[in-house]
Amino acid sequence: MTDSQTQIEANALFVPSMVLCKQKYHSDGTKDVISSRFAMIGSQTDASMFGDTSAATADEATMLCCMSAFQAHAIAEGYVQQLGYESFDVCGAFLHIDLVSPVMIITRIPSQLAHPLAGKVVIVRKSCYGLRQSNKAFADDFNKTIQSAGFSQTTDPCIYKKIVAREGDIDQRCYISTHVDDGKAMFNHRPLYDGLIEVLEKRYGELKKATLTGFTGTTFTKHENGAFTRSQDGYILRFLESVGIKGLKPVKAPSQFDLFEGTSDSAPCSQKLYRTVIGSLKTRYDIQMEVVHLASKSSAPTEADLAKVVLVLRYLLGTPKLGPTYYTKEGPVMSCYVDCSYGVHVDGRSHAGFSLHIGADNAPFYVNSKKQTDCVAVGSMEGEYVAMSAAARKVLEFRYFLESIGFPQKAATVVYEDNMSAINLAQAPAITRKSRHIHIRHHFIRDCVNTGAIIIEHLSTDKMLADFLTKPFGPKKFTLFRDRLFNTVSQPEAVVVIEQ
């Protein structure tokens, strides 16, 4: 920037700026520093000034899939104690990138700043925060820099890998997950990671580096046996305190049997309050069914809907430190559980759910629980069949991803299903006459079975893990399924203590 008025061009565009302050928190929820950032009000720039502004961030599910698969391989091959977990942050990331703009951009430095240029008009030379083209410009440069260190992109463009094959020994691996200017690393050979840091610091200056303890609002805990747990305790405790609910009595389940029942006869509640609370809930796996369903009520919420949201908050109040624990001895092999509750919604639609795991006994890296909106199933078999097709699309997506990170699935992925009629239809040589009304898109599961990508195995309902994602249970059964889903049953030494 410069304050020389004589350098300002006649067609220069003035863009207002501000200073944003934000309280930072440690992963356990305690206060960290208050950060401040100079930012432009980029919404006042014209779209003709820049092209594509999209910049990807790593998907949480692919990140967890990568970590879980790498850990499972390490356990199976006996090198789990060699695994390292680190994080880094590029300080002032966007300011390292020159601004690209067809016209000169100028701004006025806020006068309240204790700075020599406070109150003066300056020329913007760098990709300041707030300008709509800055995120994309940094992402492109960040990607180029990471790849210059010998890393390559996977099917998730924000997950990078570097694998050094070693004949007769374990391959050296390092995986990087990026979220804007933050990075998380998992490796079994530290020099691969250190080499990346050296390249990044040469380009962006000294990075903020630390052993991984949290990432994008979660707490990361590594256990002695190689397992790791992800929780949201810091965020949850802070959020519950902000909504003033800490004085209420905790409950053992986040919903009651009336979860899907209609509430239209109840009085309306504050839409702003309802949206604020439901929008602040991170979808932890054990409350995903409730949060997704209750979020669908945001357009016209009622007092009865709000009471159901409060029940979720009271459940979180008793289980803030709970989270999935990842550990399996089955190796990096993916499996899937699928279930559907027929006609449980007031409009006759069914509720489906499925979960994807590395190791059938492991915590899931991806969970889906939602109302079937693309069809009204005319029977339980159809509901289960449609749910299997939805799950199969995700199975293929993650089979491709696992191959791209060096863990190809050598055999068909096992999909567990508890409805034999749905299984028979998926495996039948032809679509039966009674099933020809089902839309062609839902027959996707048949092609996956025929090509050998998926094999369906029957699993009794009492063992069906995805049943947890499709209907509310009483406290005793809910706790049983939740602990299985979070993999805390087989790993008692790796359980995070739950405050009651």
C-alpha positions as CSV (number, residue, x, y, z in Angstrom):
1,M,0.0,0.0,0.0
2,T,1.0,3.6,-0.4
3,D,-0.4,7.0,0.7
4,S,0.9,8.9,-2.2
5,Q,-2.2,10.6,-3.7
6,T,-0.4,11.4,-7.0
7,Q,-0.2,7.7,-7.8
8,I,-4.0,7.1,-7.7
9,E,-5.4,6.6,-11.1
10,A,-8.5,8.5,-12.3
11,N,-10.6,5.4,-12.7
12,A,-9.6,3.9,-9.3
13,L,-12.3,2.2,-7.4
14,F,-12.8,3.1,-3.8
15,V,-13.7,0.1,-1.6
16,P,-14.4,0.7,2.2
17,S,-12.5,-1.3,4.8
18,M,-12.8,-2.2,8.4
19,V,-11.1,-3.9,11.3
20,L,-12.7,-7.2,12.4
21,C,-12.0,-8.6,15.9
22,K,-12.7,-12.1,17.0
23,Q,-12.2,-14.0,20.2
24,K,-10.2,-17.2,19.6
25,Y,-10.6,-20.3,21.6
26,H,-8.4,-23.3,22.5
27,S,-9.7,-26.8,21.5
28,D,-11.0,-27.3,25.1
29,G,-13.2,-24.2,24.9
30,T,-11.0,-21.9,27.0
31,K,-10.3,-18.4,25.6
32,D,-7.2,-17.8,23.6
33,V,-6.1,-14.5,22.1
34,I,-8.4,-11.9,20.5
35,S,-7.4,-11.6,16.8
36,S,-7.9,-8.6,14.7
37,R,-7.8,-8.4,10.9
38,F,-7.9,-5.6,8.4
39,A,-10.6,-6.4,5.8
40,M,-12.1,-4.9,2.7
41,I,-15.9,-4.8,2.1
42,G,-15.6,-6.8,-1.1
43,S,-19.4,-7.0,-1.6
44,Q,-19.2,-3.4,-3.0
45,T,-17.0,-4.5,-5.9
46,D,-18.4,-5.4,-9.3
47,A,-18.4,-9.0,-10.5
48,S,-16.9,-8.0,-13.8
49,M,-13.7,-7.2,-12.0
50,F,-12.8,-10.8,-11.4
51,G,-13.5,-14.3,-12.7
52,D,-14.0,-17.5,-10.7
53,T,-13.9,-16.9,-7.0
54,S,-14.5,-20.4,-5.8
55,A,-11.9,-22.1,-3.6
56,A,-12.4,-25.6,-2.2
57,T,-11.7,-26.7,1.3
58,A,-11.2,-30.3,2.4
59,D,-14.4,-32.3,3.0
60,E,-14.5,-33.5,6.6
61,A,-15.6,-37.0,5.5
62,T,-12.7,-37.5,3.1
63,M,-10.3,-36.2,5.7
64,L,-11.6,-38.7,8.2
65,C,-11.6,-41.5,5.6
66,C,-8.0,-40.8,4.9
67,M,-6.9,-40.7,8.5
68,S,-8.9,-43.7,9.4
69,A,-7.6,-45.8,6.5
70,F,-4.0,-44.7,7.1
71,Q,-4.4,-45.6,10.8
72,A,-6.0,-49.0,10.0
73,H,-3.2,-49.8,7.6
74,A,-0.6,-48.9,10.3
75,I,-2.4,-51.1,12.9
76,A,-2.6,-54.0,10.5
77,E,1.1,-53.7,9.4
78,G,2.4,-52.9,12.9
79,Y,3.7,-49.3,12.6
80,V,0.9,-47.4,14.3
81,Q,3.4,-46.0,16.9
82,Q,5.2,-44.3,14.0
83,L,2.2,-42.2,13.1
84,G,2.6,-38.4,13.6
85,Y,-0.1,-35.7,13.6
86,E,0.7,-32.1,13.1
87,S,-1.0,-28.8,12.2
88,F,0.1,-25.6,10.6
89,D,-1.3,-22.2,9.8
90,V,-0.1,-19.7,7.2
91,C,0.0,-16.3,9.0
92,G,-1.5,-13.4,7.0
93,A,-2.1,-15.8,4.1
94,F,-3.8,-13.6,1.6
95,L,-1.4,-10.8,2.1
96,H,1.4,-12.9,0.5
97,I,-0.5,-12.8,-2.9
98,D,-0.4,-9.8,-5.3
99,L,-3.8,-8.4,-6.1
100,V,-5.0,-9.0,-9.6
101,S,-7.6,-6.4,-10.6
102,P,-8.4,-4.7,-14.0
103,V,-8.7,-1.4,-12.1
104,M,-6.8,0.2,-9.2
105,I,-8.5,-0.4,-5.9
106,I,-8.1,2.2,-3.1
107,T,-9.3,2.4,0.5
108,R,-9.1,4.5,3.6
109,I,-7.3,3.0,6.6
110,P,-9.7,3.2,9.6
111,S,-8.8,6.3,11.6
112,Q,-9.1,4.6,15.0
113,L,-6.1,2.4,14.3
114,A,-2.8,3.2,16.0
115,H,-1.0,3.2,12.7
116,P,1.0,5.9,10.7
117,L,-1.4,5.6,7.8
118,A,-4.6,5.7,9.9
119,G,-7.3,7.8,8.2
120,K,-5.3,8.1,4.9
121,V,-6.3,6.8,1.5
122,V,-4.0,4.1,0.2
123,I,-3.6,1.9,-2.8
124,V,-4.3,-1.8,-2.3
125,R,-1.5,-3.9,-3.6
126,K,-2.2,-7.3,-2.0
127,S,-5.1,-9.7,-1.9
128,C,-6.7,-8.4,1.2
129,Y,-9.2,-10.3,3.3
130,G,-12.7,-9.5,2.2
131,L,-12.0,-9.0,-1.5
132,R,-13.9,-11.7,-3.4
133,Q,-11.0,-12.7,-5.6
134,S,-8.5,-13.1,-2.7
135,N,-9.6,-16.6,-1.5
136,K,-9.3,-18.1,-5.0
137,A,-5.9,-16.4,-5.6
138,F,-4.4,-17.7,-2.4
139,A,-5.9,-21.2,-2.9
140,D,-4.3,-21.4,-6.4
141,D,-0.9,-20.3,-5.0
142,F,-1.2,-22.6,-2.0
143,N,-2.0,-25.6,-4.2
144,K,1.0,-24.8,-6.5
145,T,3.3,-24.4,-3.6
146,I,2.3,-27.7,-2.0
147,Q,2.7,-29.6,-5.2
148,S,6.1,-28.1,-5.7
149,A,7.1,-30.0,-2.6
150,G,6.4,-33.3,-4.3
151,F,2.8,-33.7,-3.1
152,S,-0.1,-34.6,-5.4
153,Q,-3.8,-34.0,-5.2
154,T,-6.3,-36.8,-4.6
155,T,-9.9,-37.0,-5.8
156,D,-10.5,-34.4,-3.0
157,P,-8.5,-31.5,-4.3
158,C,-7.7,-30.3,-0.8
159,I,-6.3,-33.7,0.3
160,Y,-2.6,-34.1,-0.8
161,K,-0.4,-37.2,-0.6
162,K,3.2,-38.0,-0.9
163,I,4.1,-41.7,-0.9
164,V,7.7,-43.0,-1.2
165,A,7.7,-46.7,-2.1
166,R,10.3,-48.8,-0.3
167,E,10.9,-52.4,-1.6
168,G,10.6,-54.9,1.1
169,D,9.5,-52.3,3.7
170,I,6.6,-50.1,4.6
171,D,6.0,-47.2,2.3
172,Q,6.7,-43.7,3.6
173,R,3.5,-41.7,3.6
174,C,2.4,-38.2,4.4
175,Y,-1.1,-36.8,3.9
176,I,-2.1,-33.1,4.1
177,S,-5.6,-31.8,4.5
178,T,-6.1,-28.0,3.9
179,H,-8.8,-25.6,5.0
180,V,-8.2,-22.2,3.5
181,D,-4.8,-21.3,5.2
182,D,-4.8,-24.1,7.8
183,G,-3.3,-27.5,7.3
184,K,-3.4,-30.8,9.1
185,A,-0.8,-33.5,8.5
186,M,-0.6,-37.3,9.2
187,F,2.6,-39.2,8.4
188,N,4.7,-42.2,9.2
189,H,8.0,-40.5,8.1
190,R,8.5,-37.0,9.5
191,P,11.1,-35.8,6.9
192,L,8.3,-35.8,4.3
193,Y,6.3,-33.4,6.4
194,D,9.4,-31.3,7.4
195,G,10.2,-31.0,3.7
196,L,6.8,-29.5,3.0
197,I,7.1,-27.1,5.9
198,E,10.4,-25.9,4.5
199,V,8.9,-25.2,1.1
200,L,5.9,-23.4,2.6
201,E,8.0,-21.2,4.9
202,K,10.2,-20.3,2.0
203,R,7.1,-19.0,0.2
204,Y,5.0,-17.6,3.1
205,G,7.4,-16.9,5.9
206,E,7.3,-18.6,9.3
207,L,4.3,-20.8,9.9
208,K,2.4,-21.3,13.1
209,K,3.1,-25.0,13.8
210,A,1.9,-27.4,16.5
211,T,1.1,-31.0,17.4
212,L,-2.5,-31.6,16.3
213,T,-5.0,-31.1,19.1
214,G,-7.9,-29.7,17.2
215,F,-9.0,-28.7,13.7
216,T,-12.0,-26.6,12.4
217,G,-13.9,-26.6,15.7
218,T,-13.1,-30.1,16.9
219,T,-10.8,-31.6,19.6
220,F,-8.4,-34.3,18.5
221,T,-7.1,-36.8,21.1
222,K,-4.6,-39.6,20.4
223,H,-4.6,-42.7,22.6
224,E,-1.8,-45.0,23.7
225,N,-3.0,-47.9,21.6
226,G,-3.0,-45.9,18.4
227,A,-6.7,-45.0,18.5
228,F,-7.8,-41.4,18.1
229,T,-11.0,-39.6,19.1
230,R,-12.6,-36.5,17.7
231,S,-15.0,-34.5,19.9
232,Q,-16.6,-31.0,19.9
233,D,-16.5,-30.5,23.7
234,G,-15.0,-27.0,23.6
235,Y,-17.5,-25.7,21.1
236,I,-20.4,-27.5,22.7
237,L,-19.7,-26.1,26.2
238,R,-19.2,-22.6,24.9
239,F,-22.4,-22.8,22.8
240,L,-24.5,-24.2,25.7
241,E,-23.3,-21.4,28.0
242,S,-24.2,-18.8,25.4
243,V,-27.8,-20.0,25.1
244,G,-28.2,-20.2,28.9
245,I,-29.2,-23.8,29.2
246,K,-26.5,-25.0,31.6
247,G,-28.9,-24.9,34.5
248,L,-31.3,-27.5,33.0
249,K,-31.2,-31.2,33.8
250,P,-29.3,-33.4,31.3
251,V,-31.2,-36.2,29.5
252,K,-29.8,-39.5,28.2
253,A,-31.3,-39.4,24.7
254,P,-31.6,-36.4,22.3
255,S,-35.2,-37.2,21.2
256,Q,-38.4,-39.0,22.2
257,F,-40.7,-41.3,20.2
258,D,-42.7,-38.3,19.0
259,L,-39.7,-36.8,17.0
260,F,-41.3,-37.2,13.6
261,E,-44.9,-36.4,14.7
262,G,-46.6,-33.2,13.4
263,T,-46.4,-30.0,15.4
264,S,-48.6,-27.7,13.3
265,D,-51.2,-27.4,16.1
266,S,-48.6,-25.8,18.4
267,A,-48.1,-22.1,18.8
268,P,-45.4,-20.4,16.6
269,C,-42.1,-19.6,18.2
270,S,-39.5,-17.0,17.4
271,Q,-38.1,-17.9,14.0
272,K,-34.9,-15.9,14.7
273,L,-34.3,-17.8,18.0
274,Y,-35.0,-21.2,16.4
275,R,-32.8,-20.6,13.4
276,T,-30.0,-19.3,15.6
277,V,-30.0,-22.3,17.9
278,I,-30.5,-25.0,15.2
279,G,-28.0,-23.4,12.9
280,S,-25.3,-23.4,15.6
281,L,-25.6,-27.2,16.3
282,K,-22.8,-29.1,14.6
283,T,-24.2,-32.4,13.4
284,R,-22.4,-34.8,15.7
285,Y,-23.3,-38.3,14.6
286,D,-25.5,-39.2,17.6
287,I,-27.7,-36.1,17.0
288,Q,-27.6,-35.9,13.2
289,M,-31.1,-37.5,12.8
290,E,-32.6,-34.9,15.2
291,V,-30.7,-31.9,13.9
292,V,-31.4,-32.6,10.2
293,H,-35.1,-33.2,10.8
294,L,-35.6,-30.2,13.1
295,A,-33.7,-28.0,10.7
296,S,-36.4,-28.7,8.1
297,K,-38.9,-26.9,10.4
298,S,-36.9,-23.6,10.3
299,S,-39.4,-21.8,7.9
300,A,-42.3,-21.9,10.4
301,P,-41.1,-23.4,13.7
302,T,-43.5,-23.9,16.6
303,E,-43.1,-24.1,20.4
304,A,-43.3,-27.9,20.1
305,D,-40.4,-27.9,17.6
306,L,-38.4,-25.7,19.9
307,A,-39.0,-28.1,22.8
308,K,-37.5,-30.9,20.7
309,V,-34.4,-28.7,20.0
310,V,-34.1,-28.0,23.7
311,L,-34.1,-31.8,24.3
312,V,-31.1,-32.1,22.0
313,L,-29.3,-29.4,24.0
314,R,-30.0,-31.1,27.3
315,Y,-28.6,-34.3,25.8
316,L,-25.4,-32.5,24.8
317,L,-25.2,-30.9,28.2
318,G,-24.6,-34.4,29.7
319,T,-22.3,-35.6,26.9
320,P,-20.1,-32.7,25.8
321,K,-16.9,-34.7,25.5
322,L,-18.3,-37.7,23.7
323,G,-17.1,-38.3,20.2
324,P,-16.2,-41.2,17.7
325,T,-13.1,-43.2,18.4
326,Y,-11.3,-44.6,15.4
327,Y,-9.6,-48.0,15.8
328,T,-9.9,-51.2,13.9
329,K,-7.7,-54.3,13.2
330,E,-9.4,-55.1,9.9
331,G,-7.1,-52.9,7.8
332,P,-8.1,-50.2,5.4
333,V,-11.3,-51.9,4.1
334,M,-14.5,-50.0,3.8
335,S,-17.9,-51.2,4.8
336,C,-21.4,-49.8,4.9
337,Y,-24.6,-50.1,7.0
338,V,-28.0,-49.1,5.5
339,D,-31.5,-48.9,7.0
340,C,-34.8,-47.2,6.4
341,S,-37.8,-46.6,8.7
342,Y,-40.9,-46.9,6.5
343,G,-43.5,-44.1,6.4
344,V,-42.5,-42.4,9.7
345,H,-43.1,-38.8,8.6
346,V,-46.5,-37.1,8.7
347,D,-46.6,-36.9,4.9
348,G,-46.0,-40.7,4.6
349,R,-42.4,-40.5,3.5
350,S,-39.7,-42.7,5.0
351,H,-36.5,-41.9,6.8
352,A,-33.3,-43.4,5.6
353,G,-29.8,-43.6,7.1
354,F,-26.5,-45.1,6.3
355,S,-22.9,-45.0,7.6
356,L,-19.5,-45.7,6.0
357,H,-16.7,-47.2,8.0
358,I,-13.1,-48.2,7.6
359,G,-13.5,-51.6,9.3
360,A,-17.0,-52.8,10.1
361,D,-16.3,-52.5,13.9
362,N,-14.9,-48.9,13.6
363,A,-16.5,-45.5,14.1
364,P,-17.9,-44.1,10.8
365,F,-16.2,-41.5,8.8
366,Y,-19.4,-40.5,7.0
367,V,-23.0,-40.6,8.3
368,N,-26.2,-39.7,6.4
369,S,-29.6,-39.5,8.0
370,K,-32.5,-37.8,6.2
371,K,-36.1,-38.0,5.0
372,Q,-36.6,-39.6,1.6
373,T,-37.8,-36.7,-0.4
374,D,-37.2,-38.0,-3.9
375,C,-40.0,-40.7,-3.6
376,V,-42.8,-42.0,-1.5
377,A,-42.0,-45.6,-0.9
378,V,-45.1,-47.8,-1.1
379,G,-43.6,-50.5,1.1
380,S,-40.7,-51.1,3.5
381,M,-38.9,-53.1,0.8
382,E,-38.9,-50.1,-1.6
383,G,-37.8,-47.7,1.2
384,E,-34.8,-50.0,2.0
385,Y,-34.0,-50.5,-1.7
386,V,-33.9,-46.7,-2.4
387,A,-31.8,-46.2,0.7
388,M,-29.3,-48.8,-0.6
389,S,-29.0,-47.0,-3.9
390,A,-28.3,-43.7,-2.2
391,A,-25.6,-45.4,0.0
392,A,-24.1,-47.1,-3.1
393,R,-23.3,-43.7,-4.7
394,K,-21.3,-42.7,-1.7
395,V,-19.6,-46.1,-1.5
396,L,-18.3,-45.6,-5.1
397,E,-17.2,-42.1,-4.3
398,F,-15.1,-43.3,-1.4
399,R,-13.8,-46.3,-3.2
400,Y,-12.3,-43.9,-5.8
401,F,-11.0,-41.7,-3.0
402,L,-9.3,-44.6,-1.2
403,E,-7.7,-45.7,-4.4
404,S,-6.4,-42.2,-5.0
405,I,-4.7,-42.1,-1.6
406,G,-3.0,-45.5,-2.0
407,F,-5.5,-47.9,-0.4
408,P,-7.4,-49.5,-3.3
409,Q,-10.3,-51.7,-2.3
410,K,-9.3,-55.1,-3.6
411,A,-12.7,-56.8,-2.9
412,A,-16.3,-55.6,-3.2
413,T,-17.4,-53.3,-0.4
414,V,-19.8,-55.1,2.0
415,V,-23.1,-53.3,2.4
416,Y,-25.1,-54.5,5.4
417,E,-28.9,-54.6,5.0
418,D,-31.7,-56.1,7.2
419,N,-34.5,-56.4,4.5
420,M,-34.2,-59.6,2.5
421,S,-36.8,-58.5,-0.1
422,A,-34.7,-55.4,-0.9
423,I,-31.5,-57.6,-1.1
424,N,-33.2,-60.1,-3.4
425,L,-34.3,-57.3,-5.7
426,A,-30.8,-55.8,-5.9
427,Q,-29.4,-59.2,-6.7
428,A,-32.1,-60.5,-9.0
429,P,-31.2,-61.0,-12.7
430,A,-34.2,-58.8,-13.8
431,I,-36.4,-56.2,-12.2
432,T,-39.6,-57.9,-11.1
433,R,-43.0,-56.8,-12.4
434,K,-44.0,-55.5,-9.0
435,S,-41.0,-53.2,-8.9
436,R,-41.1,-51.6,-12.3
437,H,-42.7,-48.5,-10.9
438,I,-39.5,-47.6,-9.1
439,H,-37.6,-44.8,-10.8
440,I,-34.6,-45.9,-12.9
441,R,-32.2,-43.9,-10.7
442,H,-32.9,-46.1,-7.7
443,H,-31.8,-49.2,-9.6
444,F,-28.2,-47.9,-9.4
445,I,-27.6,-50.4,-6.6
446,R,-28.2,-53.3,-9.1
447,D,-25.3,-52.1,-11.4
448,C,-23.0,-51.8,-8.4
449,V,-23.8,-55.4,-7.5
450,N,-23.4,-56.6,-11.1
451,T,-20.0,-55.0,-11.6
452,G,-18.7,-56.4,-8.3
453,A,-18.1,-53.0,-6.6
454,I,-20.6,-53.9,-3.8
455,I,-21.8,-57.1,-2.2
456,I,-24.9,-57.0,0.0
457,E,-25.0,-59.1,3.2
458,H,-28.0,-59.6,5.4
459,L,-27.7,-58.4,9.0
460,S,-30.5,-58.8,11.6
461,T,-32.3,-55.7,12.7
462,D,-31.0,-56.0,16.3
463,K,-27.4,-55.7,14.9
464,M,-28.1,-53.1,12.3
465,L,-26.1,-50.1,13.2
466,A,-27.8,-47.7,10.8
467,D,-31.1,-48.4,12.6
468,F,-29.8,-45.8,15.0
469,L,-30.0,-43.2,12.3
470,T,-33.6,-43.7,11.2
471,K,-35.8,-43.7,14.4
472,P,-35.7,-42.5,18.0
473,F,-35.0,-45.0,20.8
474,G,-35.4,-45.0,24.5
475,P,-32.4,-44.2,26.6
476,K,-31.2,-47.7,27.2
477,K,-31.3,-48.8,23.5
478,F,-30.1,-45.4,22.3
479,T,-27.0,-45.6,24.5
480,L,-26.2,-49.2,23.3
481,F,-26.4,-48.2,19.6
482,R,-24.6,-44.9,20.2
483,D,-21.6,-46.6,21.9
484,R,-21.4,-49.1,19.0
485,L,-21.5,-46.2,16.5
486,F,-18.8,-44.3,18.3
487,N,-16.7,-47.4,18.8
488,T,-16.4,-47.0,22.6
489,V,-17.6,-50.6,23.4
490,S,-14.6,-52.5,22.0
491,Q,-12.1,-49.7,23.0
492,P,-12.7,-49.1,26.7
493,E,-9.1,-47.9,27.2
494,A,-9.7,-45.2,24.5
495,V,-13.0,-43.8,25.8
496,V,-13.0,-40.1,26.6
497,V,-14.5,-39.5,30.0
498,I,-18.1,-38.3,29.7
499,E,-19.3,-35.7,32.2
500,Q,-22.7,-36.5,33.6
